[in-house]
Structure formats: structure tokens, C-alpha cells
Amino acid sequence: MRTEGVGRREFLRLGAAPALSIGSSKNDTACILLMLVGGPSQLDTFDLKPDAPSHVRGPFRPIRTNVSGIEISEIFPRTARQADKFSIIRSMHHTGAAVHDAGHHLMQTGRLFEYDVEHPGYGCVLNRLQGAKHVMLPGPIGATGGNMPHGDGPGYLGARFAPSVMGCDSVIAPARYGDTSFGRSCYQALRLVESGTRFVTVNMFETVFDTLTWDIHGAKPFTPIEAYRDVVGPMFDMAYSSLLSDLANAGLLAKTMVVAMGEFGRTPRINPAGGRDHWTQCYSVLAGGGPLRGGLVIGASDAIGAEPDSRPVTPGDLAATIYRGMGVGLATELAPGLPVVATGAKPIAELFV
């Protein structure tokens, strides 16, 4: 196989070589990447369709945020009060397989997993190009059913650029973050950024099996849709809203991007088990902080949240946005003919101040 013009053997040999052109600017921007393992439903979180038929719109209602004209799900009352600090991308989509591992790899690298070539995650690339410390909390993603890499490691760059894994069991977080692994990890991410860490990945869940996650197929070993209201939604709402608020109060939000994303969305039609299945064609991502503007909606989905209706955005575009925000030249090559972002990917210009 060939990867963008580089033969596999040569590609893997050159992976550990120095970057061909650094293309980085002086930049101390940090990034906290919240990986919402399981694939949150756009229709039940950040892109509700209250006027759609009942088999589409689901059980939750929209509520107003602190930004005029923007509404999100009632399961996020605290996040609604922080909407000026993040923007919602409602037209994210990808053409990869609708399996968790493939989506994890694509969303965390900006590239599809190609046979046996594992692309490096954002934090690992930044470690390679800028020496940026990369920490993963509370640990790596485990089995999610696809048997492929999740895109959170160094891939062909080699183990020396792997993230440092830091558990959170001993972390004591303020009660407003929630007494959960995710809450403690978000609080730890705040402390790490305060101490100079430039890239932190927080994996909300380790797996999608036999635990309540965003993976709402509706029947065991997966999650019922009601868990969004009772467990998963409050878990995210408490930790995310507290993280944004505390970053802002500490004067750190202006130099810290916070990106919250899943690996795909969920089917517009509720399935016979009362849940929603995997859907790559349209979903929502949150991004703000650092050079990224808050209080915006980027793109729109169609009437049932099935396809982008305007301003389609790809994972490659998100990768370009993250790299630009952290001062990486998008033409920087990690191997001959292999720039840090995929061909055609462009930063989401509307997000930049």
C-alpha cells in the first residue's frame, strides 16, 4: 500500500526521522481534548429537532443558553450557562466505517486508519514538532469492538512520543466537577495546564460495553437513551461547565483550546430497542478557548439531523484547526509527502478571532 505517495516500508522507516520542515510559530497555546467515547447523539445533545416526528426528535427538549438564539439539550443546564465560551459545529461528518475504533482514529488524527499504518494523535505530533508535553487521563481507550488503533498514540512516530498516562484515582476535585472519573480527570487537566502542560487528552470512558456511555443502542450491553438524562449527561455537564468556568476565572481560557468530540453521531430514527445506532453522516463537536471564538454555531444539519445542510466540516478540518491554533504550519511534513493534515483539509476559519 502507499500513503499519500510514500511507500509503506519507506514511510515506516522515515516515521522516526526529523520532520522535514518544522513550520511552527512561537506559541504557548494549550489544548484539552475531551474524547466522548461512545458517539453522542447530536439529536439529544447539541442539535435538537423539536419539530421533527417523535421517532426522530427523542425524549429531550431544548433549553436556552446564555447566547441569544442558541439552544442545547435540557440535560446540560450548567453547560447552557457557559455557551459564550464554546462554539458548536453542527455539520461534522466523515466517510469512515461506522465503528468506534475507526472513528476514534479519524477524529484524533484527522486521517482514516490505513491498513497497518497507524497515524499519530495530535498530542504526539505536537510532542514531536514542538516538544509539547502530552498527558492522557485517566488512561487509554480499551476495547470498543473494532480491533483497530484509537488514534490516541504515537503511531509511526514511535514510542518516545507517546503520551504520559496519569490516573485520577487520587485526585480530589471540587464537588461541582462530579464524583466521577471524568470529573476528576477534567479537574486534573485544569491543573496540568496551569503547570505548563500543553496537550491533555481526557477519555470519558474506557469502553462501551457493560457500562453507561454515549453508545445508546438501547439494549444491553449498551446504554438506554434515558441514561443521557440520568447519568451520562450530568456527568459531562458538571465537569465540562466547571472546566470552562475555572479556566476562564484563572485567566487560562484565552490560551487553552477545549475541544469536546465523539467518534460519530447517532441515527436520526430511533431503533426498535428505543435507542439510536451509529451514524457518521452528521454530528456535533464543541470547540472554544485559545484563539477559537465562543458563542457561535458553525454549519447546520438538515431537518432530521441526518446530513449537513450547510458548511460541512470534516475531521481533517478539525485537525487543521487544532494545529493552526497551536502554531503548527499545516505544510509541515512528518515524512516525505505527508503533511500534518490530509490533502484538502482546511482550518475552520469562522472559529478564529
PEPE-V587155 format. One record per residue. N is the residue number from 0. RES is the residue in one small letter. SS is DSSP state (H for helix, E for strand, - for the rest). PSI is psi in radians with two decimals (999 if undefined). D_CENTER is the distance of its C-alpha to the mean C-alpha in Angstrom with 2 decimals. Layout:
# PEPE-V587155
<<N | RES | SS | PSI | D_CENTER> <N | RES | SS | PSI | D_CENTER>>
This chain:
# PEPE-V587155
<<0 | m | - | 2.86 | 28.66> <1 | r | E | 2.51 | 27.65> <2 | t | E | 1.79 | 24.38> <3 | e | - | 0.84 | 24.76> <4 | g | - | -0.02 | 28.40> <5 | v | E | 2.17 | 28.25> <6 | g | E | 2.59 | 30.15> <7 | r | H | -0.86 | 28.41> <8 | r | H | -0.80 | 30.87> <9 | e | H | -0.69 | 30.92> <10 | f | H | -0.83 | 27.14> <11 | l | H | -0.60 | 26.75> <12 | r | H | -0.70 | 29.71> <13 | l | H | -0.17 | 28.34> <14 | g | - | -0.58 | 24.89> <15 | a | - | -0.02 | 26.31> <16 | a | - | 2.80 | 28.31> <17 | p | - | 2.60 | 27.70> <18 | a | - | 2.52 | 25.52> <19 | l | - | -0.51 | 27.89> <20 | s | - | 2.03 | 27.07> <21 | i | - | -0.90 | 25.02> <22 | g | - | 0.50 | 24.52> <23 | s | E | 2.54 | 22.90> <24 | s | - | 2.82 | 24.05> <25 | k | - | 2.15 | 24.79> <26 | n | - | 2.25 | 21.65> <27 | d | - | 0.32 | 20.70> <28 | t | - | 2.42 | 17.35> <29 | a | E | 2.91 | 14.88> <30 | c | E | 2.29 | 11.10> <31 | i | E | 2.03 | 9.39> <32 | l | E | 2.00 | 5.83> <33 | l | E | 1.90 | 5.42> <34 | m | E | 1.91 | 4.64> <35 | l | - | 1.33 | 6.60> <36 | v | - | 2.24 | 8.88> <37 | g | - | -0.41 | 11.31> <38 | g | - | 1.45 | 9.99> <39 | p | - | 2.52 | 10.73> <40 | s | - | 2.09 | 13.70> <41 | q | H | -0.60 | 13.51> <42 | l | H | -0.24 | 17.24> <43 | d | H | 0.07 | 17.16> <44 | t | - | -1.28 | 14.45> <45 | f | - | 0.15 | 13.99> <46 | d | - | 1.05 | 16.27> <47 | l | - | 2.64 | 19.39> <48 | k | - | 1.32 | 22.51> <49 | p | - | -0.35 | 25.37> <50 | d | - | 0.01 | 28.06> <51 | a | - | 2.85 | 27.02> <52 | p | - | 2.73 | 29.10> <53 | s | H | -0.55 | 28.58> <54 | h | H | -0.10 | 27.29> <55 | v | H | -0.84 | 24.39> <56 | r | H | -0.43 | 23.65> <57 | g | - | -3.07 | 23.37> <58 | p | - | -0.15 | 24.72> <59 | f | - | 2.65 | 22.82> <60 | r | - | 2.70 | 23.94> <61 | p | E | 2.64 | 22.39> <62 | i | E | 2.72 | 23.15> <63 | r | E | 2.66 | 23.57> <64 | t | - | -3.06 | 21.42> <65 | n | - | 0.14 | 22.92> <66 | v | - | 2.12 | 22.35> <67 | s | - | 2.27 | 25.08> <68 | g | - | -0.15 | 24.19> <69 | i | - | 2.21 | 20.63> <70 | e | E | 2.59 | 20.41> <71 | i | E | -3.13 | 17.83> <72 | s | E | 2.58 | 18.58> <73 | e | - | -0.25 | 21.27> <74 | i | - | -0.07 | 19.25> <75 | f | - | 1.03 | 17.56> <76 | p | H | -0.61 | 20.75> <77 | r | H | -0.71 | 19.70> <78 | t | H | -0.61 | 16.48> <79 | a | H | -0.50 | 18.86> <80 | r | - | -0.02 | 20.87> <81 | q | - | 0.24 | 18.14> <82 | a | H | -0.34 | 17.15> <83 | d | H | -0.20 | 18.85> <84 | k | H | -0.08 | 16.26> <85 | f | - | 2.78 | 13.20> <86 | s | E | 2.68 | 13.14> <87 | i | E | 2.12 | 12.04> <88 | i | E | 1.94 | 11.37> <89 | r | E | 0.13 | 13.31> <90 | s | E | 0.43 | 14.07> <91 | m | E | 2.46 | 11.11> <92 | h | - | 2.76 | 12.78> <93 | h | - | 2.89 | 13.53> <94 | t | - | 0.18 | 16.74> <95 | g | - | 3.04 | 15.81> <96 | a | - | 2.55 | 17.22> <97 | a | - | 0.95 | 16.11> <98 | v | - | 2.62 | 15.68> <99 | h | H | -0.89 | 12.91> <100 | d | H | -0.76 | 13.42> <101 | a | H | -0.72 | 13.60> <102 | g | H | -0.69 | 10.29> <103 | h | H | -0.83 | 8.63> <104 | h | H | -0.78 | 10.76> <105 | l | H | -0.76 | 10.25> <106 | m | H | -0.45 | 6.53> <107 | q | H | -0.05 | 7.06> <108 | t | H | -0.38 | 10.46> <109 | g | - | 0.08 | 10.90> <110 | r | - | 2.59 | 13.78> <111 | l | - | 2.54 | 15.18> <112 | f | - | 2.22 | 16.71> <113 | e | E | 1.78 | 20.36> <114 | y | - | -1.96 | 22.96> <115 | d | - | 0.35 | 23.17> <116 | v | E | 1.97 | 21.40> <117 | e | - | 2.01 | 18.21> <118 | h | - | 2.64 | 16.25> <119 | p | - | 2.58 | 15.01> <120 | g | - | 2.86 | 11.56> <121 | y | H | -0.85 | 10.96> <122 | g | H | -0.60 | 12.56> <123 | c | H | -0.68 | 15.36> <124 | v | H | -0.76 | 16.16> <125 | l | H | -0.60 | 16.45> <126 | n | H | -0.78 | 18.63> <127 | r | H | -0.78 | 20.73> <128 | l | H | -0.59 | 21.21> <129 | q | H | -0.04 | 21.43> <130 | g | - | 0.36 | 22.02> <131 | a | - | 2.22 | 19.01> <132 | k | - | 2.37 | 18.71> <133 | h | E | 2.13 | 15.54> <134 | v | E | 2.43 | 15.32> <135 | m | E | 2.33 | 13.41> <136 | l | E | 2.61 | 13.89> <137 | p | - | -0.09 | 15.60> <138 | g | - | 3.06 | 15.67> <139 | p | - | 2.78 | 14.33> <140 | i | - | 2.38 | 13.21> <141 | g | - | -2.51 | 16.60> <142 | a | - | 2.21 | 18.14> <143 | t | - | 0.22 | 16.32> <144 | g | - | -0.18 | 19.09> <145 | g | - | -0.26 | 18.57> <146 | n | - | 0.49 | 20.04> <147 | m | - | 2.84 | 17.86> <148 | p | - | 2.66 | 15.83> <149 | h | - | -0.06 | 12.16> <150 | g | - | 0.21 | 11.48> <151 | d | - | 0.10 | 11.04> <152 | g | - | -3.03 | 14.69> <153 | p | - | -0.24 | 17.15> <154 | g | H | -2.34 | 18.33> <155 | y | H | -0.13 | 21.43> <156 | l | H | -0.45 | 21.37> <157 | g | - | 2.77 | 22.90> <158 | a | H | -0.43 | 22.66> <159 | r | H | -0.26 | 23.63> <160 | f | H | 0.23 | 20.22> <161 | a | - | 2.67 | 18.41> <162 | p | - | 2.68 | 16.51> <163 | s | E | 2.23 | 18.72> <164 | v | E | 2.24 | 17.98> <165 | m | - | 1.93 | 19.03> <166 | g | - | 2.94 | 19.72> <167 | c | - | 0.18 | 19.89> <168 | d | - | -0.55 | 22.96> <169 | s | - | -0.04 | 25.21> <170 | v | - | 2.31 | 23.06> <171 | i | - | 1.87 | 24.78> <172 | a | - | 2.62 | 22.53> <173 | p | - | 2.54 | 24.12> <174 | a | H | -0.44 | 24.56> <175 | r | H | -0.30 | 22.44> <176 | y | H | -0.31 | 19.20> <177 | g | - | 2.49 | 20.43> <178 | d | - | 1.16 | 22.13> <179 | t | - | 2.82 | 19.23> <180 | s | H | -0.69 | 17.47> <181 | f | H | -0.75 | 14.19> <182 | g | H | -0.80 | 16.38> <183 | r | H | -0.64 | 18.14> <184 | s | H | -0.70 | 15.12> <185 | c | H | -0.68 | 13.82> <186 | y | H | -0.70 | 17.44> <187 | q | H | -0.63 | 17.75> <188 | a | H | -0.72 | 14.82> <189 | l | H | -0.83 | 16.92> <190 | r | H | -0.65 | 19.97> <191 | l | H | -0.76 | 18.63> <192 | v | H | -0.68 | 17.69> <193 | e | H | -0.58 | 21.14> <194 | s | - | 0.06 | 22.73> <195 | g | - | -0.04 | 21.32> <196 | t | - | 2.34 | 18.36> <197 | r | - | -0.29 | 16.22> <198 | f | E | 2.15 | 12.95> <199 | v | E | 2.20 | 11.69> <200 | t | E | 2.23 | 9.12> <201 | v | E | 2.02 | 9.40> <202 | n | E | 2.03 | 9.37> <203 | m | - | -0.62 | 10.40> <204 | f | - | 2.73 | 12.77> <205 | e | - | -0.58 | 14.65> <206 | t | - | 3.01 | 15.78> <207 | v | - | 0.02 | 16.20> <208 | f | - | 2.34 | 19.98> <209 | d | - | 0.61 | 22.44> <210 | t | - | 2.70 | 20.12> <211 | l | - | 2.07 | 18.71> <212 | t | - | -2.89 | 15.03> <213 | w | - | -0.08 | 13.17> <214 | d | - | 1.33 | 15.16> <215 | i | - | 1.10 | 18.05> <216 | h | - | -0.39 | 20.56> <217 | g | - | -0.37 | 23.12> <218 | a | - | 2.63 | 25.30> <219 | k | - | 2.54 | 25.33> <220 | p | - | 0.35 | 23.81> <221 | f | - | -2.82 | 20.88> <222 | t | - | 2.40 | 20.23> <223 | p | - | 2.68 | 22.30> <224 | i | - | -0.49 | 20.88> <225 | e | - | -0.39 | 22.82> <226 | a | H | -0.37 | 20.63> <227 | y | H | -0.69 | 18.04> <228 | r | H | -0.69 | 20.89> <229 | d | H | -0.53 | 22.45> <230 | v | H | -1.10 | 19.92> <231 | v | H | -0.77 | 16.18> <232 | g | H | -0.93 | 16.10> <233 | p | H | -0.61 | 18.22> <234 | m | H | -0.82 | 16.30> <235 | f | H | -0.78 | 13.13> <236 | d | H | -0.81 | 15.46> <237 | m | H | -0.85 | 17.53> <238 | a | H | -0.80 | 15.13> <239 | y | H | -0.81 | 12.73> <240 | s | H | -0.67 | 15.88> <241 | s | H | -0.68 | 17.78> <242 | l | H | -0.84 | 15.35> <243 | l | H | -0.80 | 15.42> <244 | s | H | -0.78 | 19.15> <245 | d | H | -0.64 | 20.00> <246 | l | H | -0.77 | 18.30> <247 | a | H | -0.79 | 20.26> <248 | n | H | -0.50 | 23.41> <249 | a | - | 0.00 | 23.34> <250 | g | - | 0.32 | 23.09> <251 | l | - | -0.28 | 19.84> <252 | l | H | -0.53 | 17.44> <253 | a | H | -0.28 | 19.24> <254 | k | H | 0.37 | 18.16> <255 | t | E | 1.95 | 14.73> <256 | m | E | 2.42 | 11.55> <257 | v | E | 2.07 | 9.06> <258 | v | E | 2.17 | 5.56> <259 | a | E | 2.14 | 4.35> <260 | m | E | 2.66 | 2.84> <261 | g | - | -3.07 | 5.33> <262 | e | - | -0.27 | 7.37> <263 | f | - | -3.06 | 9.84> <264 | g | E | -2.70 | 11.95> <265 | r | E | 2.74 | 15.44> <266 | t | - | 2.44 | 18.93> <267 | p | - | -0.63 | 20.76> <268 | r | - | 2.25 | 23.80> <269 | i | - | 2.34 | 24.02> <270 | n | - | 3.02 | 25.39> <271 | p | - | -0.36 | 28.75> <272 | a | - | 0.03 | 27.24> <273 | g | - | 0.23 | 25.85> <274 | g | - | -2.86 | 22.17> <275 | r | - | 2.54 | 19.83> <276 | d | - | -3.09 | 18.96> <277 | h | E | 2.52 | 16.24> <278 | w | E | 1.99 | 15.74> <279 | t | - | -0.21 | 14.04> <280 | q | - | -0.32 | 16.11> <281 | c | - | 2.29 | 14.34> <282 | y | E | 3.11 | 11.46> <283 | s | E | 2.55 | 9.75> <284 | v | E | 2.53 | 6.78> <285 | l | E | 2.39 | 7.81> <286 | a | E | 2.38 | 8.69> <287 | g | E | -3.12 | 11.89> <288 | g | E | 2.88 | 14.12> <289 | g | - | -2.30 | 15.91> <290 | p | - | 0.03 | 17.16> <291 | l | E | 2.34 | 14.84> <292 | r | - | 2.61 | 16.79> <293 | g | - | 2.98 | 16.29> <294 | g | - | 0.33 | 18.08> <295 | l | - | 2.78 | 17.42> <296 | v | E | 2.14 | 16.51> <297 | i | E | 2.12 | 15.61> <298 | g | - | 3.03 | 17.06> <299 | a | E | 2.65 | 18.39> <300 | s | E | 2.98 | 18.68> <301 | d | - | -3.02 | 22.12> <302 | a | - | -0.35 | 24.24> <303 | i | - | 0.24 | 22.69> <304 | g | - | 0.51 | 19.00> <305 | a | - | -0.58 | 19.57> <306 | e | - | 2.67 | 19.24> <307 | p | E | 2.33 | 18.36> <308 | d | E | -0.46 | 21.53> <309 | s | E | 2.71 | 20.92> <310 | r | - | 1.04 | 18.83> <311 | p | - | 2.46 | 16.73> <312 | v | E | 2.45 | 13.54> <313 | t | - | 2.85 | 12.29> <314 | p | H | -0.58 | 9.48> <315 | g | H | -0.68 | 12.30> <316 | d | H | -0.69 | 12.63> <317 | l | H | -0.73 | 9.16> <318 | a | H | -0.80 | 10.17> <319 | a | H | -0.63 | 13.48> <320 | t | H | -0.79 | 12.31> <321 | i | H | -0.82 | 10.72> <322 | y | H | -0.75 | 13.87> <323 | r | H | -0.75 | 16.18> <324 | g | H | -0.47 | 15.04> <325 | m | - | 0.22 | 15.90> <326 | g | - | 0.36 | 19.11> <327 | v | E | 2.21 | 18.78> <328 | g | - | 2.25 | 21.09> <329 | l | - | -0.27 | 19.51> <330 | a | - | -0.05 | 22.74> <331 | t | - | 2.27 | 22.56> <332 | e | E | 2.28 | 23.41> <333 | l | E | -0.39 | 22.37> <334 | a | E | 2.82 | 25.21> <335 | p | - | 2.18 | 27.83> <336 | g | - | 0.15 | 26.51> <337 | l | E | 1.55 | 22.84> <338 | p | E | 2.93 | 21.02> <339 | v | - | -0.43 | 17.60> <340 | v | - | 2.67 | 16.25> <341 | a | - | 2.69 | 17.52> <342 | t | - | 2.28 | 20.63> <343 | g | - | -0.24 | 20.29> <344 | a | - | 2.39 | 16.79> <345 | k | - | 2.54 | 17.14> <346 | p | - | 2.64 | 15.38> <347 | i | - | 1.65 | 14.87> <348 | a | H | -0.61 | 18.22> <349 | e | H | -0.39 | 18.36> <350 | l | H | -0.38 | 15.73> <351 | f | E | 2.36 | 17.96> <352 | v | - | 999 | 20.80>>
